[in-house]
Amino acid sequence: MNTPNSHTSLHRRSVLTGSASALAMIGLASWSRGSLAQTAVAPKPLPAFVSWKDASSVIVHSGTTIETKRSAFGTSVITPAEQLYIRNNLPAPDAAIVADRDAWEINIEGVQNPRKLTVRDLKSLGLETVAMVLQCSGNGRGFFPSKPSGTPWTVGAAGCVVWSGVPVKAVVDLLGGMASGARYMTGTGGEKLPAGIDPKSIMVERSVPVAAMADALLAWEMNGAPISLAHGGPLRLIVPGYTGVNNIKYVKQLAFSTQESDAKIMSHGYRMTPAGGKSDPSQPSVQEMTVKSWINSPSAEDGPTSGQIKAGMVQIQGVAFGGLNAVKGVEVSVDGGKTWQAARLVGPDLGKYAWRQFVLQARLSPGNYTMASRATDMAGNMQPQTRGENLSGYNNTSWADHAVKINVA
Amino acid sequence: MNTPNSHTSLHRRSVLTGSASALAMIGLASWSRGSLAQTAVAPKPLPAFVSWKDASSVIVHSGTTIETKRSAFGTSVITPAEQLYIRNNLPAPDAAIVADRDAWEINIEGVQNPRKLTVRDLKSLGLETVAMVLQCSGNGRGFFPSKPSGTPWTVGAAGCVVWSGVPVKAVVDLLGGMASGARYMTGTGGEKLPAGIDPKSIMVERSVPVAAMADALLAWEMNGAPISLAHGGPLRLIVPGYTGVNNIKYVKQLAFSTQESDAKIMSHGYRMTPAGGKSDPSQPSVQEMTVKSWINSPSAEDGPTSGQIKAGMVQIQGVAFGGLNAVKGVEVSVDGGKTWQAARLVGPDLGKYAWRQFVLQARLSPGNYTMASRATDMAGNMQPQTRGENLSGYNNTSWADHAVKINVA
């Protein structure tokens, strides 16, 4: 066991309003164990529910938080399931729920004709496929000098994956349309909640603006295979362009309402709380992603010496995405942002919610380089130099934070 | 052990010109064992070199031939590595070759400045990514009433995967361009050849027209991860639009020449030989793929009863590709081709070499249905009703052969 840092889990504990010890008692302590990895030295083994992941491509922070290594992303757009990050707010339900996937039920509320539908039903109602960046709200948290509570992800709490399912809109249309006045779409996760704790204090339930419904899916497949338990199978709510937590795993209810959910994870969790402040429902919720990019190679994980490469021609490559907008272009700097050159976008364009690969070919002589990338989206938004400071280390899109220092020998 | 059918491996044996017993002696008997699966009853276990495949999604025909189940393709465009088919002409080399991937060498011949390059060198020369259908020349062989020798694949010796590597053109340009008069690009596989056999009789070496160089890659990555040994890592020649055998695994030489290779696998293997005839080098080589599609769901593998589904709304879905051309559209028939309806293309378009998912939503009442799909490519070519008969069962694009019989109850 590691000893918690002084700043560990304070935020989580405040969200839980005192329930942390109860959680520990019933074996849910991993819920709040994310940031302990900062003190870990030896690599942790893969947890049993993701024993099928590729151990060599990931960093195991805790039993429910696993990050893709920066050097493992590769250059072919798709992130394979065995490399994709894991961040579960609660332990995954029992594997029994994926034994008969088609029997899983979801309750649709806040429509003209509310009803339960099985996955089998959903599969008869429509089919759509979307490639998108799935990214944890806290990806890049590890770059905050304030060391916020939570897993210190650098770049690897993200991936580009392909989902298939039925458009939420098709389901809503079938059920007579949304109830009048609906402003939010709320998904509720099917995790098993511990007894003796107010469900609202722990349940995974998130609301997004109803506008997000347009491209949302109730998905049963990821990257060509049924969604694994670890990634939310048998059924996951997919809200393209929204951070990971809004894409509800094991989704058991989808509701349209005039108010946001009052579950703690919505009212106080994932808020853009000022550094040093306290979270409250009036602060902006962490939802839509914005333009971001980073370099994956060369990286500090490459080569015999960390961050050292041989002089000569180098392919500087990485990924860029725009959140709700497609990527227009990416620039790369090898001098810490003093000068920039346009990179080339590589490979197939999987649509506006996916990331693009970029590459800049550069001939580098020996010396020290600070390599950074800066993306611009189709709406003209440019990735900023600096992060937006906030209590919990959310939404870090700073190009300076994501720069890599490389020694060319 | 199974007992060979009378028609088993005759073609292979003639290609090997008597070397089959020598192969068996040194443990290479699996080379010619493909079609034995026709007589198998119990599922075979996954061979050791692909123990990481998803056993529930594949049919193991032999130690070097594994097919994706029709029902396993799913609906999200990409075929994950653990579901992708395997067809090795020779057993894979020792896994030691993927221990230091960057050290793998390829010899480039038939250019102005021939030389050896390591994968490390190649990675500095350029980067491109292409999504493409990888399909065995004999996919669909199982539908030939003539029961040709070779693995009786139905639809699953194919997948849509993403490759990353350096464009062959960039390498050739760097080496001063092709030698004058070059008409063919020839890749040679790095399999270990048994002693005492004429190498030409067994080596995997294939020539394609130099025009195919335009989009060809020397690839080190598939679907976001280093290419596995089973799929040709550390380096594979990727020739988009060409059947699987032309995409040379463990590629150790790439040569530009005025003549095709005289290796048996080129001169006599993979030829469009008339049924009942003998293969010879004057016959068309099996290279470019042409327009093809098939339905994956519903399929005869679905549901509690084979090929039986419930009455009501059904999503009829499958995949379509054009070989060298993008897919323009797909039609679906539920009455064995008497009438056709336009299907909808679903999800991201990964480029002209990839396949598209299609779906037709239909309300079906109880009865028997013969469901077929028929694709048209951008050049106006339409998938034919009938297969082109040939000795070895290559290039089956017949929509009638790929139809599925479904009982709606």
Chai-1 contact restraints between the chains, C-beta under 6 A:
chainA,res_idxA,chainB,res_idxB,connection_type,confidence,min_distance_angstrom,max_distance_angstrom,comment,restraint_id
A,G74,B,E221,contact,1.0,0.0,6.0,A-B,restraint_1
A,G74,B,G224,contact,1.0,0.0,6.0,A-B,restraint_2
A,T75,B,L127,contact,1.0,0.0,6.0,A-B,restraint_3
A,T75,B,S164,contact,1.0,0.0,6.0,A-B,restraint_4
A,T75,B,E221,contact,1.0,0.0,6.0,A-B,restraint_5
A,S76,B,T129,contact,1.0,0.0,6.0,A-B,restraint_6
A,S76,B,V162,contact,1.0,0.0,6.0,A-B,restraint_7
A,S76,B,S164,contact,1.0,0.0,6.0,A-B,restraint_8
A,S76,B,E221,contact,1.0,0.0,6.0,A-B,restraint_9
A,S76,B,G224,contact,1.0,0.0,6.0,A-B,restraint_10
A,V77,B,V162,contact,1.0,0.0,6.0,A-B,restraint_11
A,I78,B,I78,contact,1.0,0.0,6.0,A-B,restraint_12
A,I78,B,V162,contact,1.0,0.0,6.0,A-B,restraint_13
A,I78,B,N223,contact,1.0,0.0,6.0,A-B,restraint_14
A,I78,B,G224,contact,1.0,0.0,6.0,A-B,restraint_15
A,T79,B,G224,contact,1.0,0.0,6.0,A-B,restraint_16
A,P80,B,N223,contact,1.0,0.0,6.0,A-B,restraint_17
A,P80,B,G224,contact,1.0,0.0,6.0,A-B,restraint_18
A,P80,B,A225,contact,1.0,0.0,6.0,A-B,restraint_19
A,S124,B,M313,contact,1.0,0.0,6.0,A-B,restraint_20
A,L127,B,T75,contact,1.0,0.0,6.0,A-B,restraint_21
A,L127,B,Q315,contact,1.0,0.0,6.0,A-B,restraint_22
A,L127,B,V346,contact,1.0,0.0,6.0,A-B,restraint_23
A,L127,B,V359,contact,1.0,0.0,6.0,A-B,restraint_24
A,T129,B,S76,contact,1.0,0.0,6.0,A-B,restraint_25
A,T129,B,V346,contact,1.0,0.0,6.0,A-B,restraint_26
A,T129,B,G347,contact,1.0,0.0,6.0,A-B,restraint_27
A,A131,B,P348,contact,1.0,0.0,6.0,A-B,restraint_28
A,V162,B,S76,contact,1.0,0.0,6.0,A-B,restraint_29
A,V162,B,V77,contact,1.0,0.0,6.0,A-B,restraint_30
A,V162,B,I78,contact,1.0,0.0,6.0,A-B,restraint_31
A,S164,B,T75,contact,1.0,0.0,6.0,A-B,restraint_32
A,S164,B,S76,contact,1.0,0.0,6.0,A-B,restraint_33
A,E221,B,G74,contact,1.0,0.0,6.0,A-B,restraint_34
A,E221,B,T75,contact,1.0,0.0,6.0,A-B,restraint_35
A,E221,B,S76,contact,1.0,0.0,6.0,A-B,restraint_36
A,N223,B,I78,contact,1.0,0.0,6.0,A-B,restraint_37
A,N223,B,P80,contact,1.0,0.0,6.0,A-B,restraint_38
A,G224,B,G74,contact,1.0,0.0,6.0,A-B,restraint_39
A,G224,B,S76,contact,1.0,0.0,6.0,A-B,restraint_40
A,G224,B,I78,contact,1.0,0.0,6.0,A-B,restraint_41
A,G224,B,T79,contact,1.0,0.0,6.0,A-B,restraint_42
A,G224,B,P80,contact,1.0,0.0,6.0,A-B,restraint_43
A,A225,B,P80,contact,1.0,0.0,6.0,A-B,restraint_44
A,M313,B,S124,contact,1.0,0.0,6.0,A-B,restraint_45
A,Q315,B,L127,contact,1.0,0.0,6.0,A-B,restraint_46
A,V346,B,L127,contact,1.0,0.0,6.0,A-B,restraint_47
A,V346,B,T129,contact,1.0,0.0,6.0,A-B,restraint_48
A,G347,B,T129,contact,1.0,0.0,6.0,A-B,restraint_49
A,P348,B,A131,contact,1.0,0.0,6.0,A-B,restraint_50
A,P348,B,L350,contact,1.0,0.0,6.0,A-B,restraint_51
A,P348,B,G351,contact,1.0,0.0,6.0,A-B,restraint_52
A,L350,B,P348,contact,1.0,0.0,6.0,A-B,restraint_53
A,G351,B,P348,contact,1.0,0.0,6.0,A-B,restraint_54
A,V359,B,L127,contact,1.0,0.0,6.0,A-B,restraint_55
